[in-house]
Amino acid sequence: MLNSYFKKNEALSAPIQLDLNTTLLQLAYNEAGLIPVITQDATNKRILMFAWMNKQAIELTIASKKMTYWSRSRNKLWIKGETSGHVQTLKSMAFDCDGDAILCEVDQTGSACHTGREHCFYLDIDLDKKQVNVPPSPL
């Protein structure tokens, strides 16, 4: 069901400004309090990775301009690049039309993927051969 907070803005004839804190509370977090985030290179528009944020991660990302995610495997906040040095600096953030996904554009330093690859979407499907092509690891 589409959240009425977002629905009411679909057919506006003039731009408006919404309070950020109110909007963050209206996002469609899942039962674990998380929302999916797609991270894209601000320059070449390549999708770098998919991750999760909670409200605190969103607020920290906005305040610091350093991408902060919720690590489900570590069960804690995770600032991208805090150990690897492969940081993501936030350039823009947008919510989708029904408030259930976030798109962040970043300046990426180093690789985005923990495998050392430029991005996380390196498992290419050959649609004709019905196989997945895996390039060698750069590590």
MARBA-3410 file (N, C-alpha, C, O; in Angstrom, 1 decimal):
139
0.8,-1.2,0.0,0.0,0.0,0.0,0.9,1.2,0.0,1.8,1.4,0.8 ~ 0.6,2.1,-0.9,1.4,3.4,-1.0,1.2,4.3,0.2,0.0,4.6,0.5 ~ 2.2,4.7,0.8,2.2,5.6,1.9,1.6,7.0,1.5,2.0,7.6,0.5 ~ 0.5,7.4,2.1,-0.2,8.6,1.8,0.7,9.9,1.8,0.5,10.9,1.1 ~ 1.7,9.8,2.7,2.7,10.9,2.8,3.3,11.2,1.4,3.5,12.3,1.0
3.7,10.1,0.7,4.4,10.2,-0.6,3.3,10.4,-1.7,3.6,11.1,-2.6 ~ 2.2,9.7,-1.6,1.2,9.7,-2.6,0.7,11.1,-2.9,0.4,11.5,-4.0 ~ 0.5,11.9,-1.8,-0.1,13.3,-1.9,0.8,14.2,-2.8,0.4,15.2,-3.2 ~ 2.1,13.8,-3.0,3.0,14.6,-3.7,3.1,14.3,-5.2,3.8,14.9,-6.0 ~ 2.4,13.2,-5.6,2.6,12.7,-7.0,2.1,13.7,-8.1,2.8,13.8,-9.1
1.1,14.5,-7.8,0.5,15.3,-8.9,0.6,16.8,-8.6,-0.2,17.6,-9.0 ~ 1.7,17.2,-7.8,1.8,18.6,-7.5,2.0,19.4,-8.8,2.7,19.0,-9.7 ~ 1.5,20.6,-8.8,1.7,21.5,-9.9,2.8,22.5,-9.7,3.2,23.2,-10.6 ~ 3.3,22.6,-8.4,4.4,23.5,-8.1,5.3,22.8,-7.1,4.8,21.9,-6.3 ~ 6.5,23.1,-7.1,7.4,22.5,-6.1,7.1,22.8,-4.7,6.6,24.0,-4.4
7.4,21.9,-3.7,7.2,22.2,-2.3,8.4,21.7,-1.6,9.3,21.0,-2.2 ~ 8.6,22.0,-0.3,9.7,21.5,0.5,9.0,20.8,1.7,8.1,21.2,2.3 ~ 9.6,19.6,1.9,9.1,18.8,3.0,10.1,18.8,4.1,11.3,18.8,3.8 ~ 9.7,18.7,5.3,10.6,18.6,6.5,11.4,17.3,6.4,10.8,16.2,6.3 ~ 12.7,17.3,6.5,13.5,16.1,6.4,13.2,15.1,7.5,13.0,13.9,7.2
13.1,15.6,8.7,12.9,14.7,9.9,11.6,14.0,9.7,11.5,12.8,10.0 ~ 10.5,14.7,9.3,9.2,14.1,9.1,9.3,13.1,8.0,8.7,12.0,8.1 ~ 10.0,13.4,6.9,10.1,12.5,5.8,10.8,11.2,6.2,10.4,10.1,5.8 ~ 11.9,11.3,7.0,12.6,10.1,7.4,11.8,9.2,8.2,11.9,8.0,8.1 ~ 10.9,9.7,9.0,10.0,8.9,9.8,8.9,8.2,8.9,8.4,7.2,9.3
8.6,8.8,7.7,7.6,8.2,6.9,8.2,7.2,5.9,7.4,6.6,5.2 ~ 9.5,7.0,5.8,10.0,6.1,4.9,9.6,4.7,5.2,9.2,4.4,6.4 ~ 9.5,3.8,4.2,9.0,2.4,4.4,10.1,1.5,4.8,10.6,0.7,4.0 ~ 10.5,1.6,6.1,11.5,0.7,6.6,10.9,-0.7,6.8,9.7,-0.8,7.0 ~ 11.7,-1.7,6.6,11.2,-3.1,6.8,11.1,-3.4,8.3,11.3,-2.6,9.1
10.7,-4.7,8.6,10.5,-5.0,10.0,11.7,-4.9,10.8,11.6,-4.9,12.1 ~ 12.9,-4.9,10.2,14.1,-4.7,10.9,14.6,-3.3,11.0,15.6,-3.0,11.6 ~ 13.7,-2.4,10.5,14.0,-1.0,10.6,15.0,-0.5,9.5,15.6,0.5,9.6 ~ 15.1,-1.3,8.4,16.0,-1.0,7.3,15.3,-0.6,6.0,14.2,-1.0,5.8 ~ 16.0,0.1,5.2,15.5,0.5,3.9,16.6,0.3,2.9,17.8,0.5,3.2
16.3,-0.3,1.7,17.4,-0.5,0.7,17.9,0.8,0.1,17.2,1.8,-0.1 ~ 19.2,0.7,-0.2,20.0,1.8,-0.8,20.7,1.4,-2.0,21.5,0.4,-1.9 ~ 20.6,2.1,-3.1,21.4,1.9,-4.3,22.4,3.0,-4.3,22.0,4.2,-4.2 ~ 23.7,2.6,-4.5,24.7,3.6,-4.5,25.3,3.7,-5.9,25.7,2.6,-6.5 ~ 25.4,4.9,-6.5,25.7,5.1,-7.8,26.9,6.1,-7.9,27.0,7.0,-7.1
27.8,5.9,-8.9,28.9,6.8,-9.1,28.3,8.1,-9.6,27.6,8.1,-10.6 ~ 28.6,9.2,-9.0,28.0,10.5,-9.4,28.5,11.0,-10.7,27.9,11.8,-11.4 ~ 29.7,10.5,-11.1,30.3,11.0,-12.4,29.8,10.2,-13.6,29.3,10.7,-14.5 ~ 30.0,8.8,-13.5,29.7,8.0,-14.7,28.3,7.3,-14.6,27.9,6.6,-15.5 ~ 27.6,7.5,-13.4,26.3,6.9,-13.2,26.3,5.4,-13.1,25.2,4.8,-13.1
27.4,4.8,-13.0,27.4,3.3,-12.8,26.9,2.9,-11.4,27.3,3.6,-10.4 ~ 26.1,1.9,-11.3,25.6,1.4,-10.0,26.8,0.7,-9.4,27.4,-0.2,-10.0 ~ 27.2,1.1,-8.2,28.3,0.6,-7.5,27.9,-0.6,-6.6,28.6,-1.6,-6.5 ~ 26.8,-0.4,-5.8,26.5,-1.4,-4.8,25.1,-1.2,-4.3,24.4,-0.2,-4.6 ~ 24.6,-2.2,-3.6,23.3,-2.2,-3.0,23.6,-2.5,-1.5,24.4,-3.4,-1.2
22.9,-1.7,-0.6,23.1,-2.0,0.8,21.9,-1.6,1.5,20.8,-1.3,0.9 ~ 22.0,-1.5,2.9,20.8,-1.1,3.7,21.2,0.0,4.6,22.4,0.2,5.0 ~ 20.2,0.8,5.0,20.4,1.9,6.0,19.2,1.8,6.9,18.1,1.4,6.6 ~ 19.5,2.2,8.2,18.4,2.5,9.1,18.3,4.1,9.2,19.1,4.8,8.6 ~ 17.4,4.6,10.0,17.3,6.0,10.1,18.6,6.7,10.6,18.9,7.7,10.1
19.2,6.1,11.6,20.5,6.6,12.1,21.5,6.7,11.0,22.3,7.7,10.9 ~ 21.6,5.7,10.2,22.6,5.7,9.1,22.4,6.8,8.1,23.3,7.4,7.6 ~ 21.1,7.0,7.8,20.7,8.1,6.9,21.1,9.4,7.5,21.7,10.2,6.8 ~ 20.8,9.6,8.7,21.1,10.9,9.4,22.6,11.1,9.5,23.1,12.2,9.2 ~ 23.4,10.1,9.8,24.9,10.2,9.9,25.5,10.5,8.5,26.4,11.3,8.3
24.9,9.8,7.5,25.4,10.0,6.1,25.1,11.5,5.7,26.0,12.1,5.1 ~ 24.0,12.0,6.0,23.6,13.4,5.6,24.6,14.4,6.4,25.1,15.3,5.8 ~ 24.8,14.1,7.6,25.6,15.0,8.5,27.0,15.0,8.1,27.7,16.0,8.1 ~ 27.6,13.8,7.8,29.0,13.7,7.6,29.4,13.7,6.1,30.6,13.9,5.7 ~ 28.4,13.4,5.2,28.6,13.3,3.8,29.5,12.0,3.5,30.0,11.8,2.4
29.7,11.1,4.5,30.4,9.9,4.3,29.3,8.8,4.3,28.5,8.7,5.3 ~ 29.3,7.9,3.3,28.2,6.9,3.3,28.3,6.0,4.5,29.4,5.3,4.7 ~ 27.2,5.9,5.2,27.1,5.1,6.4,26.0,4.1,6.2,24.8,4.6,5.9 ~ 26.2,2.8,6.3,25.2,1.8,6.0,25.0,1.0,7.3,25.7,1.2,8.3 ~ 23.9,0.2,7.3,23.7,-0.8,8.4,24.2,-2.1,7.8,23.7,-2.6,6.8
25.2,-2.7,8.5,25.8,-4.0,8.1,24.9,-5.1,8.8,24.9,-5.2,10.0 ~ 24.2,-5.8,8.0,23.4,-6.9,8.5,24.3,-8.0,9.1,23.9,-8.7,10.0 ~ 25.4,-8.3,8.4,26.3,-9.4,8.9,27.0,-9.0,10.2,27.2,-9.9,11.0 ~ 27.3,-7.7,10.4,28.0,-7.3,11.6,27.0,-6.8,12.6,27.4,-6.6,13.8 ~ 25.8,-6.5,12.2,24.7,-6.0,13.1,25.1,-4.7,13.7,25.0,-4.5,14.9
25.7,-3.8,12.9,26.1,-2.5,13.4,26.3,-1.5,12.2,26.3,-1.9,11.0 ~ 26.4,-0.2,12.6,26.6,0.8,11.5,28.0,0.6,10.9,28.9,0.1,11.6 ~ 28.1,0.9,9.7,29.4,0.7,8.9,29.6,1.9,8.0,28.8,2.1,7.1 ~ 30.7,2.6,8.3,31.1,3.7,7.4,31.9,3.1,6.3,33.0,2.6,6.5 ~ 31.4,3.3,5.1,32.1,2.7,3.9,33.5,3.3,3.8,33.8,4.5,3.8
34.5,2.3,3.8,35.9,2.7,3.7,36.6,3.0,5.0,37.8,3.3,5.0 ~ 35.9,2.8,6.2,36.6,3.0,7.5,37.8,2.2,7.7,38.7,2.6,8.4 ~ 37.8,1.0,7.1,39.0,0.1,7.3,39.8,0.0,6.0,41.0,-0.1,6.0 ~ 39.1,0.0,4.8,39.8,-0.2,3.5,40.3,1.1,3.0,41.3,1.1,2.2 ~ 39.8,2.2,3.4,40.2,3.5,2.8,39.4,3.8,1.5,39.6,4.8,0.9
38.5,2.9,1.1,37.8,3.1,-0.2,36.4,3.8,0.2,35.4,3.1,0.2 ~ 36.5,5.0,0.4,35.4,5.8,0.9,34.5,6.2,-0.2,34.8,6.3,-1.3 ~ 33.2,6.5,0.2,32.2,7.1,-0.6,31.8,8.4,0.0,31.3,8.4,1.1 ~ 32.0,9.5,-0.8,31.5,10.8,-0.3,30.2,11.1,-1.0,30.1,11.1,-2.2 ~ 29.2,11.4,-0.2,27.8,11.6,-0.7,27.8,12.9,-1.5,28.3,14.0,-1.0
27.2,12.9,-2.7,27.0,14.0,-3.5,25.5,14.4,-3.6,25.2,15.6,-3.6 ~ 24.7,13.3,-3.6,23.2,13.6,-3.6,22.5,12.4,-3.0,23.0,11.2,-3.1 ~ 21.3,12.6,-2.5,20.5,11.5,-1.9,19.0,11.8,-2.4,18.6,13.0,-2.3 ~ 18.3,10.8,-2.8,16.9,10.9,-3.2,16.1,9.7,-2.7,16.7,8.6,-2.7 ~ 14.9,9.9,-2.4,14.0,8.8,-2.0,13.1,8.6,-3.2,12.8,9.5,-4.0
12.7,7.3,-3.5,11.8,7.0,-4.6,10.4,7.5,-4.3,10.1,7.9,-3.2 ~ 9.5,7.4,-5.3,8.2,8.0,-5.2,7.3,7.5,-4.1,6.4,8.2,-3.6 ~ 7.6,6.2,-3.6,6.7,5.7,-2.5,7.5,5.5,-1.2,7.0,4.9,-0.3 ~ 8.7,6.1,-1.2,9.5,6.1,0.1,10.0,4.7,0.5,10.2,4.5,1.7 ~ 10.2,3.8,-0.4,10.7,2.5,0.0,12.1,2.1,-0.5,12.5,1.0,-0.5
12.8,3.1,-1.1,14.2,2.9,-1.5,14.9,4.3,-1.6,14.3,5.3,-1.7 ~ 16.2,4.2,-1.5,17.0,5.4,-1.5,18.1,5.2,-2.6,18.6,4.2,-2.8 ~ 18.3,6.3,-3.3,19.4,6.4,-4.3,20.4,7.4,-3.9,20.0,8.6,-3.6 ~ 21.6,7.0,-3.7,22.7,7.9,-3.3,23.7,8.0,-4.5,24.2,7.0,-5.0 ~ 24.1,9.2,-4.8,25.2,9.4,-5.8,26.4,9.8,-5.0,26.3,10.7,-4.1
27.6,9.2,-5.3,28.8,9.4,-4.5,30.0,9.6,-5.4,30.0,9.2,-6.5 ~ 31.0,10.2,-4.8,32.4,10.1,-5.3,33.0,9.0,-4.6,33.2,8.9,-3.4 ~ 33.4,8.0,-5.4,34.0,6.8,-4.9,35.5,6.9,-5.0,36.1,7.2,-6.0 ~ 36.2,6.6,-3.8,37.6,6.5,-3.8,38.0,5.0,-3.7,37.6,4.4,-2.7 ~ 38.8,4.5,-4.6,39.1,3.1,-4.6,37.9,2.3,-5.1,37.0,2.8,-5.8
37.9,1.0,-4.8,36.9,0.1,-5.3,35.7,0.1,-4.3,35.8,0.4,-3.1 ~ 34.5,-0.1,-4.9,33.3,-0.1,-4.1,33.0,-1.5,-3.5,32.5,-1.6,-2.4 ~ 33.5,-2.5,-4.1,33.2,-3.9,-3.7,34.3,-4.4,-2.8,35.5,-4.1,-3.0 ~ 33.9,-5.2,-1.8,34.9,-5.8,-0.9,35.9,-6.8,-1.6,36.9,-7.2,-1.0 ~ 35.5,-7.2,-2.8,36.4,-8.1,-3.6,37.5,-7.4,-4.3,38.4,-8.0,-4.9
37.5,-6.0,-4.2,38.5,-5.2,-4.9,38.1,-4.8,-6.2,38.8,-4.0,-6.9 ~ 36.9,-5.2,-6.6,36.4,-4.8,-8.0,35.8,-3.4,-7.9,35.4,-3.0,-6.8 ~ 35.7,-2.7,-9.0,35.1,-1.4,-9.1,33.7,-1.3,-8.5,33.4,-0.3,-7.8 ~ 32.9,-2.3,-8.8,31.5,-2.3,-8.3,31.1,-3.7,-7.9,31.9,-4.7,-8.2 ~ 30.0,-3.8,-7.2,29.6,-5.2,-6.7,28.8,-6.0,-7.8,28.7,-7.2,-7.6
28.4,-5.4,-8.9,27.6,-6.1,-9.9,28.5,-6.6,-11.0,28.3,-6.2,-12.2 ~ 29.4,-7.5,-10.7,30.4,-8.0,-11.7,30.0,-9.4,-12.2,30.7,-9.9,-13.1 ~ 29.0,-10.0,-11.6,28.6,-11.4,-12.0,27.6,-11.2,-13.2,26.4,-11.2,-13.0 ~ 28.1,-11.1,-14.4,27.4,-10.9,-15.6,26.7,-12.1,-16.1,27.4,-13.2,-16.3 ~ 25.4,-12.1,-16.4,24.7,-13.2,-17.0,24.7,-13.1,-18.5,24.4,-12.1,-19.1
25.2,-14.2,-19.1,25.1,-14.4,-20.6,23.7,-14.9,-20.9,23.4,-16.1,-20.6 ~ 22.8,-14.1,-21.4,21.4,-14.5,-21.6,21.3,-15.6,-22.6,20.4,-16.4,-22.5 ~ 22.1,-15.6,-23.6,22.0,-16.6,-24.7,22.5,-18.0,-24.2,21.9,-19.0,-24.4 ~ 23.7,-18.0,-23.5,24.2,-19.2,-23.0,23.7,-19.7,-21.7,23.9,-20.8,-21.2 ~ 22.9,-18.8,-21.0,22.3,-19.1,-19.7,23.4,-19.5,-18.7,23.3,-20.5,-18.1
24.4,-18.6,-18.6,25.5,-18.9,-17.7,25.9,-17.5,-17.0,25.6,-16.5,-17.6 ~ 26.6,-17.6,-16.0,27.1,-16.4,-15.3,28.6,-16.3,-15.5,29.3,-17.3,-15.2 ~ 29.1,-15.2,-16.0,30.5,-15.0,-16.2,31.1,-14.3,-15.0,30.6,-13.3,-14.6 ~ 32.2,-14.9,-14.5,32.8,-14.3,-13.3,34.2,-13.9,-13.7,35.0,-14.8,-14.0 ~ 34.6,-12.6,-13.6,35.9,-12.2,-14.0,36.9,-12.5,-12.8,36.4,-12.7,-11.7
38.2,-12.6,-13.1,39.1,-12.9,-12.0,39.2,-11.8,-11.0,38.9,-10.6,-11.3 ~ 39.5,-12.1,-9.8,39.6,-11.2,-8.7,40.8,-10.3,-8.8,41.9,-10.9,-9.2 ~ 40.7,-9.0,-8.6,41.9,-8.2,-8.7,42.8,-8.3,-7.4,43.9,-7.7,-7.4 ~ 42.3,-9.0,-6.4,43.1,-9.1,-5.1,44.1,-10.1,-5.2,44.9,-10.4,-4.2
END
